[in-house]
């Protein structure tokens, strides 16, 4: 193997180890203060599998609301709902009135970039979201 090829293989392996190292994931994980600063009081756009974004508004008064009308969700389910959000440890939790049968759910959030995050729900489901403007 040539020196250049050896260096490229080493660099690829080192990058993979850095990206998969749990310590690095923890560096990107939001803590309670970062959730309050980066998410609360903002419109968060959840990326949806079939294209588009689903907006959720995390209001300063503890209310969360969203509407899927622009995505055509009115044909499939109640297109909008309201609920409450709270922070439990370093997780953002929410409970809607009717969505998800009113069951509470909590999310760990990881920073992907300044305005993009990855969420992991307490049931293991994951996705991404874009942090929008202040409300």
C-alpha positions in Angstrom: 0.0 0.0 0.0 1.4 3.4 -0.9 2.0 6.0 1.8 -0.8 8.3 0.4 -3.3 5.4 0.4 -2.2 4.4 4.0 -2.8 8.0 5.1 -6.2 8.1 3.5 -7.3 4.8 5.1 -6.0 6.0 8.5 -7.8 9.3 8.1 -11.1 7.5 7.2 -10.8 5.2 10.2 -9.9 8.1 12.6 -13.0 10.1 11.3 -15.2 7.1 11.8 -14.0 6.6 15.4 -14.4 10.3 16.2 -18.0 10.3 14.8 -19.1 7.1 16.5 -17.4 7.8 19.9 -20.1 8.2 22.5 -18.1 11.0 24.2 -18.3 13.1 21.0 -22.1 12.5 20.8 -22.4 13.8 24.3 -20.5 17.0 23.4 -23.2 17.7 20.8 -26.1 16.8 23.1 -28.2 19.7 24.3 -28.4 20.2 28.1 -31.4 21.9 29.8 -29.9 25.4 29.5 -29.2 24.9 25.8 -32.7 23.6 25.1 -34.1 26.7 26.8 -31.8 29.0 24.8 -32.0 27.2 21.4 -35.5 25.7 21.2 -37.9 27.4 23.6 -39.5 30.5 22.2 -38.8 29.3 18.6 -40.6 27.6 15.8 -39.1 24.2 15.1 -39.5 22.5 11.8 -39.5 18.7 11.9 -38.4 17.1 8.7 -41.0 14.6 7.5 -40.3 11.4 5.6 -42.4 12.2 2.6 -40.9 15.7 2.1 -41.6 19.0 3.7 -41.4 20.3 7.2 -43.9 20.1 10.1 -43.8 23.3 12.3 -44.0 23.1 16.1 -44.1 26.3 18.2 -42.5 26.0 21.6 -44.0 29.0 23.4 -42.3 30.7 26.4 -45.4 30.0 28.6 -45.0 26.2 28.4 -47.4 25.7 25.5 -46.5 23.8 22.4 -48.7 23.8 19.3 -48.4 22.7 15.7 -50.3 22.4 12.4 -49.9 19.9 9.6 -52.5 21.6 7.4 -49.9 22.7 4.9 -48.7 19.1 4.6 -52.3 17.9 3.9 -52.6 16.0 7.2 -56.2 17.0 7.6 -57.2 14.0 5.5 -55.3 11.6 7.8 -55.6 13.0 11.3 -56.4 16.1 13.3 -54.2 18.6 11.5 -53.4 20.8 14.5 -53.1 20.4 18.2 -51.9 22.1 21.4 -50.2 20.8 24.5 -47.6 21.5 27.1 -43.8 21.2 27.0 -41.3 20.8 29.9 -37.7 19.9 30.5 -36.9 16.7 32.4 -33.1 16.5 33.1 -31.6 17.3 29.7 -34.6 16.1 27.7 -37.4 18.1 26.1 -40.7 16.6 26.9 -44.2 17.3 25.5 -47.8 16.1 25.8 -50.4 17.0 23.2 -54.2 17.0 23.8 -55.0 14.4 21.1 -51.8 13.7 19.1 -50.1 10.5 20.2 -53.3 9.7 22.2 -52.2 12.4 24.7 -49.3 10.3 25.8 -46.2 12.3 27.1 -43.0 11.8 25.2 -39.4 13.0 25.8 -36.6 13.7 23.4 -32.8 14.0 23.6 -31.5 16.6 21.2 -28.2 16.7 19.5 -26.7 19.6 17.6 -26.0 18.9 13.9 -25.3 22.6 13.0 -26.2 26.0 14.3 -29.8 25.7 13.1 -30.3 21.9 12.7 -30.7 19.2 15.3 -31.3 15.5 15.6 -33.9 14.3 18.0 -34.2 10.9 19.6 -37.6 10.1 21.2 -37.8 7.9 24.4 -39.1 5.0 22.2 -35.9 5.1 20.0 -37.5 6.9 17.0 -35.2 9.5 15.5 -35.4 12.4 13.1 -34.0 15.8 12.3 -35.4 19.3 12.7 -34.5 22.9 11.7 -34.5 25.6 14.3 -36.6 28.5 12.9 -37.3 32.1 14.0 -38.3 33.3 17.4 -42.0 33.5 18.1 
